[in-house]
Amino acid sequence: VLQGWLDVALNEKGKEEARKTGEGLKGIIFKKAFSSPLIRAKETTKIILEASGNLTTPISEENRIKEINFGEYEGQVYKKPNGEIDNEDIKNFFKDPLQGDGATKGGETTYQVMERTQSFIKELASINDDNNYLVVTHGFATRAMLNFLYDDPSSFWQNGVPSNCVVNVIYAKDNKIYLEKKDISFL
């Protein structure tokens, strides 16, 4: 199902993945957490903070890191039981979202999501302190946000849609942003 802006809660598997990720981040002190306003991201944020020992870390909702809006495709099942995608828009979206509007009829383009997510991460990086910040977003939004930091930005998916709860580590120094670690999984 293309969830996009659909506001659905985490299932038990999602809660367990968030807990394991939080345990993997134990020992890191977060000054602040930023979460997409969608319920699944807010729940993930709280579980990660609790499992990592950051019970008092303040959380701010941030609209700019919300998932892509799939427009009229929101909520649609896009894969057949055999894994085949028969909708050409959606097939092209997963093949190369940098070409055309992809699976977003009436929704957002890839470039619109890149603009809003990158404006957030650049603003956060401009704080330029030595603190850690937790940012909890979604798969497409993650790729859009970090696209300008990839060695090959023309490869949007970077060899695949990110798995749930992967961790990317970035740091800022001297007004530059660096991607230190990509798609770490604690699952």
C-alpha positions as CSV (number, residue, x, y, z in Angstrom):
1,V,0.0,0.0,0.0
2,L,1.3,3.5,-0.9
3,Q,0.9,5.1,2.5
4,G,2.3,8.6,1.8
5,W,0.3,11.0,4.0
6,L,-2.1,8.3,5.2
7,D,-2.0,8.6,9.0
8,V,-1.7,5.0,10.2
9,A,-0.4,3.7,13.5
10,L,2.6,1.3,13.8
11,N,1.8,-2.3,13.8
12,E,3.5,-4.7,16.3
13,K,6.4,-5.4,13.9
14,G,7.0,-1.7,13.5
15,K,7.0,-1.2,17.2
16,E,9.5,-4.0,17.6
17,E,11.8,-2.5,14.9
18,A,11.7,0.9,16.6
19,R,12.6,-0.7,19.9
20,K,15.6,-2.6,18.5
21,T,16.7,0.6,16.7
22,G,16.5,2.5,20.0
23,E,18.5,-0.2,21.8
24,G,21.1,0.1,19.0
25,L,21.4,3.8,19.7
26,K,21.9,3.4,23.5
27,G,24.6,5.5,24.8
28,I,24.0,8.4,22.4
29,I,22.5,11.4,24.1
30,F,20.0,13.4,21.9
31,K,19.5,17.1,22.6
32,K,16.3,17.1,20.6
33,A,14.2,14.9,18.4
34,F,12.4,15.9,15.2
35,S,9.5,13.8,14.0
36,S,7.3,13.8,10.9
37,P,3.8,14.7,12.1
38,L,2.4,11.3,10.9
39,I,1.4,9.0,13.7
40,R,3.7,6.2,12.6
41,A,6.7,8.5,12.8
42,K,5.7,10.0,16.1
43,E,5.3,6.5,17.6
44,T,8.7,5.5,16.2
45,T,10.3,8.6,17.7
46,K,8.9,7.9,21.2
47,I,9.9,4.2,21.2
48,I,13.4,5.0,19.9
49,L,14.0,7.6,22.6
50,E,12.7,5.4,25.3
51,A,14.7,2.3,24.3
52,S,17.9,4.4,23.8
53,G,17.6,6.0,27.3
54,N,16.6,9.4,26.1
55,L,13.4,9.7,28.1
56,T,13.5,13.5,28.7
57,T,14.5,14.5,25.1
58,P,12.1,17.0,23.8
59,I,10.3,16.1,20.5
60,S,9.2,18.6,17.8
61,E,7.0,17.8,14.9
62,E,8.3,18.9,11.6
63,N,6.1,19.1,8.5
64,R,9.0,19.4,6.2
65,I,10.1,15.8,6.9
66,K,6.7,14.3,6.1
67,E,6.5,11.5,3.6
68,I,5.8,12.2,-0.1
69,N,2.1,12.8,-0.9
70,F,1.1,10.3,-3.5
71,G,-2.0,12.2,-4.5
72,E,-4.7,10.0,-6.1
73,Y,-2.5,6.9,-5.5
74,E,-2.5,7.3,-1.7
75,G,-3.7,4.2,0.0
76,Q,-3.7,2.1,-3.2
77,V,-2.2,-1.4,-3.3
78,Y,0.5,-1.2,-5.9
79,K,1.9,-4.7,-6.0
80,K,0.2,-7.9,-7.0
81,P,0.7,-11.0,-4.8
82,N,3.6,-12.0,-7.1
83,G,5.4,-8.7,-6.6
84,E,4.5,-7.3,-10.0
85,I,3.6,-3.7,-10.4
86,D,1.1,-3.2,-13.2
87,N,0.6,0.6,-12.9
88,E,3.1,2.3,-15.2
89,D,3.2,5.5,-13.1
90,I,4.1,3.6,-10.0
91,K,6.5,1.3,-11.8
92,N,8.4,4.3,-13.2
93,F,8.3,5.9,-9.7
94,F,10.1,3.0,-8.2
95,K,12.5,2.7,-11.2
96,D,13.6,6.3,-11.2
97,P,11.6,9.0,-9.3
98,L,13.8,11.7,-10.6
99,Q,12.2,11.3,-14.0
100,G,8.7,12.9,-14.3
101,D,6.0,13.0,-11.6
102,G,6.1,9.2,-10.9
103,A,3.4,7.9,-8.7
104,T,2.1,11.3,-7.5
105,K,-0.8,12.3,-9.7
106,G,-2.2,15.2,-7.8
107,G,0.5,14.8,-5.1
108,E,4.1,16.0,-4.9
109,T,7.0,15.6,-7.2
110,T,10.3,14.2,-6.2
111,Y,11.8,17.6,-6.5
112,Q,9.2,19.2,-4.2
113,V,10.0,16.6,-1.5
114,M,13.7,17.1,-2.0
115,E,13.3,20.9,-1.6
116,R,11.3,20.7,1.6
117,T,13.3,17.9,3.3
118,Q,16.7,19.4,2.3
119,S,15.7,22.9,3.6
120,F,15.0,21.2,7.0
121,I,18.3,19.3,7.2
122,K,20.3,22.3,6.1
123,E,18.7,24.4,8.7
124,L,19.3,21.8,11.4
125,A,23.0,21.5,10.3
126,S,23.4,25.3,10.5
127,I,23.0,25.1,14.3
128,N,26.6,24.0,14.2
129,D,26.9,22.7,17.7
130,D,28.3,19.4,19.1
131,N,25.0,17.9,20.0
132,N,23.2,14.9,18.6
133,Y,19.7,15.3,17.1
134,L,17.4,12.5,16.2
135,V,15.3,12.9,13.0
136,V,12.6,10.4,12.3
137,T,11.1,10.5,8.9
138,H,10.0,8.0,6.1
139,G,11.7,6.0,3.4
140,F,11.2,8.3,0.4
141,A,11.6,11.5,2.5
142,T,15.0,10.1,3.7
143,R,16.3,9.5,0.2
144,A,15.0,13.0,-0.8
145,M,16.6,14.7,2.2
146,L,20.0,13.0,1.8
147,N,20.1,13.0,-2.0
148,F,22.5,15.9,-2.2
149,L,25.0,14.1,0.1
150,Y,25.2,10.9,-1.9
151,D,28.2,10.1,-4.0
152,D,25.8,9.6,-7.0
153,P,22.7,11.8,-6.5
154,S,21.4,10.6,-9.9
155,S,20.7,7.2,-8.3
156,F,17.8,8.3,-6.1
157,W,17.1,5.0,-4.4
158,Q,20.8,4.2,-3.7
159,N,20.3,0.5,-4.6
160,G,16.9,0.3,-2.9
161,V,14.1,1.8,-0.8
162,P,15.5,2.1,2.7
163,S,14.4,-0.6,5.1
164,N,12.3,0.4,8.1
165,C,14.3,2.1,10.9
166,V,17.6,2.4,9.1
167,V,19.9,5.0,10.6
168,N,21.9,7.5,8.6
169,V,24.5,9.6,10.4
170,I,25.3,13.0,9.2
171,Y,27.5,15.7,10.7
172,A,28.0,19.4,10.0
173,K,31.4,21.2,10.2
174,D,32.5,24.5,8.8
175,N,29.2,25.1,7.1
176,K,29.4,21.7,5.2
177,I,27.3,18.6,5.7
178,Y,28.7,15.1,5.5
179,L,27.0,11.7,5.3
180,E,29.2,9.7,7.7
181,K,27.2,6.4,7.7
182,K,24.4,5.2,5.4
183,D,21.5,2.8,6.1
184,I,22.7,1.2,9.3
185,S,20.2,-1.4,10.6
186,F,19.9,-2.7,14.1
187,L,17.3,-5.2,13.2
